[in-house]
């Protein structure tokens, strides 16, 4: 079975799901090529291996190379969902001491934010932490840059499930929430998220935020965040 790879960012961590075999030839070439483009910007990577059928020496060497590349950027490559067969290979080659291995991607993501003996730890950023759950991709892109420029450690996502993981991992003081994402399964999003972190404070955007003057709307948002920070 040819190697198939899917990925998605969860905050500043890239979660990579592999399907099939990681073996010498086109499969290993596919793996290296996958990390050779825009994904190269990620230092923290979680490799989800629960759908990997087999890995040979070349495939394991490729993971080692990717791990060293991540650590050279002060990040790490963590493994999750490792099948028994692959785990035995790691044990036989004594590489369980080299890789950080977790049962689930959520645990690995949290470890990335808390930091490890290899990475600096994303939670080590001294800037005020803000987590944003925003429905519009364009607004997410703008908000991330504006908040970074204003001195915030901001993570912006459009998925509630990712928000739950990031809320545990980042432990932000403040959440920015789209007006259109305030309900989930008959409950308010605020209630769902406060069950994870009761102390988090919320800033809810205006329903027409995406169509407002960006200068004025962002200044109002920064004012609200500044009031909570003080």
C-alpha positions in Angstrom: 0.0 0.0 0.0 1.4 3.4 -1.1 2.1 5.9 1.7 -0.6 8.5 2.1 -0.1 11.5 4.3 -2.6 14.0 5.7 -1.8 16.9 8.0 -3.4 19.7 9.9 -2.1 22.4 12.1 -3.3 22.6 15.7 -2.0 26.0 16.8 1.7 25.9 16.2 1.9 22.1 16.1 1.6 20.2 12.8 -0.2 16.9 13.3 0.7 14.4 10.5 -1.4 11.3 9.9 0.4 8.5 7.9 -1.4 5.7 6.2 0.2 2.5 4.7 3.9 1.7 4.7 7.0 3.8 5.4 9.6 1.9 3.4 12.5 2.5 1.1 11.6 3.9 -2.3 8.7 6.1 -3.3 7.2 5.9 0.2 10.2 7.4 1.9 10.6 9.9 -0.9 7.0 10.9 -0.4 7.6 11.5 3.3 10.7 13.7 2.7 8.9 15.6 -0.1 5.9 16.2 2.1 8.1 18.1 4.6 10.0 20.0 2.0 7.5 22.7 1.1 5.4 25.0 3.3 5.4 22.4 6.2 9.0 23.2 6.7 8.0 26.2 8.8 6.8 23.9 11.6 9.3 23.0 14.3 6.8 21.0 16.5 5.5 17.9 14.7 3.3 15.1 15.9 3.5 12.0 13.7 0.3 9.9 14.1 1.3 6.3 13.2 -1.8 4.3 14.2 -2.5 3.6 10.5 1.0 2.5 9.5 1.3 -1.2 8.6 5.0 -1.5 8.4 8.2 0.6 8.6 11.6 -0.6 7.4 15.1 0.6 8.2 15.0 3.4 5.5 11.6 4.5 6.9 12.8 4.6 10.4 15.9 6.5 9.3 13.7 9.0 7.6 11.8 9.6 10.9 15.1 10.1 12.7 16.2 12.7 10.1 12.9 14.5 10.4 13.3 14.5 14.2 16.8 16.0 14.0 15.6 18.7 11.7 12.8 19.6 14.1 15.2 19.7 17.0 17.6 21.9 15.0 14.8 24.4 15.0 14.4 24.0 18.8 11.3 21.9 18.3 10.7 18.2 18.2 9.1 15.4 16.3 6.8 13.3 18.6 5.2 10.0 17.8 1.7 9.0 18.7 -0.6 6.0 18.2 2.4 3.8 17.6 1.3 0.2 16.6 2.7 -2.7 18.5 4.9 -3.8 15.5 6.5 -0.4 15.1 6.9 -0.1 18.9 8.8 -3.3 18.9 11.1 -2.0 16.2 11.8 1.1 18.3 12.6 -1.0 21.3 14.8 -3.4 19.4 16.8 -0.5 17.9 16.9 1.3 21.3 15.2 4.3 19.8 12.5 4.5 22.5 15.1 6.7 24.3 15.4 9.0 21.3 11.7 9.6 20.4 9.0 10.9 22.6 6.1 8.5 22.2 2.5 9.2 23.3 -0.7 7.3 23.1 -2.7 10.1 21.5 -2.0 13.2 19.4 -3.7 15.3 22.1 -1.2 14.2 24.6 1.7 14.9 22.2 0.3 18.3 21.4 0.0 19.2 25.1 3.6 18.0 25.6 4.8 20.3 22.8 3.2 23.3 24.5 4.6 22.3 27.9 8.0 21.8 26.4 10.3 18.8 26.5 14.0 18.1 27.0 14.5 18.7 23.3 12.2 21.7 22.6 12.0 25.1 24.1 8.4 24.6 24.8 5.7 26.8 23.2 4.3 27.7 26.6 7.6 29.2 27.6 6.8 32.3 25.5 6.4 35.1 28.0 3.9 37.1 26.0 0.3 37.1 27.1 -1.4 34.1 25.7 -4.6 34.5 23.6 -6.6 31.7 22.0 -9.0 32.6 19.2 -11.9 30.5 17.8 -12.9 32.3 14.6 -15.1 31.1 11.8 -13.7 33.1 8.9 -10.4 32.0 7.4 -9.6 35.6 6.3 -10.3 37.0 9.7 -8.1 34.3 11.3 -5.2 35.3 9.1 -5.6 39.0 9.9 -6.1 38.5 13.6 -3.1 36.3 14.0 -0.8 38.9 12.5 -2.4 41.8 14.3 -2.2 40.1 17.7 1.4 39.0 17.1 2.4 42.6 16.2 0.6 43.8 19.3 2.8 41.6 21.5 0.5 38.6 22.1 1.3 34.9 21.9 -1.8 34.3 19.8 -3.1 31.0 18.4 -6.0 31.2 16.0 -8.2 28.2 15.0 -11.6 27.6 13.4 -12.3 24.2 15.0 -13.9 23.6 18.4 -12.2 20.3 18.9 -8.8 21.8 18.3 -9.7 24.7 20.7 -10.4 22.2 23.4 -6.9 20.6 23.0 -5.2 24.0 22.8 -7.1 25.3 25.8 -5.5 22.5 27.9 -2.1 22.9 26.3 -1.7 26.7 26.2 -3.6 27.7 29.3 -4.4 31.1 27.9 -5.9 33.9 30.1 -8.2 35.1 27.3 -10.3 33.6 24.5 -11.5 35.5 21.5 -14.7 34.0 20.2 -16.7 34.6 16.9 -20.3 35.6 17.5 -21.3 32.9 15.0 -19.6 30.1 17.1 -21.3 30.6 20.4 -23.4 27.5 20.5 -22.5 23.8 20.2 -24.9 20.9 20.7 -27.5 23.0 22.4 -24.9 24.5 24.9 -23.0 27.7 24.8 -19.4 27.4 23.6 -18.4 29.4 26.7 -19.9 26.7 29.0 -18.1 23.9 27.1 -14.7 25.7 27.2 -15.1 26.8 30.8 -15.5 23.2 31.9 -11.9 22.8 30.6 -10.6 26.0 32.0 -12.9 27.8 34.4 -10.7 30.8 34.8 -10.4 31.7 31.1 -11.9 35.1 30.1 -13.9 35.7 26.9 -14.0 38.5 24.3 -16.9 37.9 21.9 -16.6 39.6 18.5 -19.5 41.6 17.0 -21.7 39.6 14.6 -20.6 42.0 11.8 -16.9 42.0 12.7 -15.8 40.5 9.3 -17.4 43.4 7.4 -16.3 46.2 9.7 -13.4 48.7 9.1 -10.4 46.6 10.1 -8.5 49.5 11.8 -11.4 50.4 14.1 -12.5 46.8 14.8 -8.9 45.6 15.6 -8.3 48.6 17.8 -11.5 47.8 19.7 -10.4 44.2 20.1 -6.9 45.2 21.4 -8.6 47.6 23.8 -10.7 44.8 25.2 -7.7 42.5 25.5 -5.7 45.3 27.1 -8.4 45.9 29.7 -8.3 42.2 30.6 -4.5 42.2 30.7 -4.3 45.1 33.1 
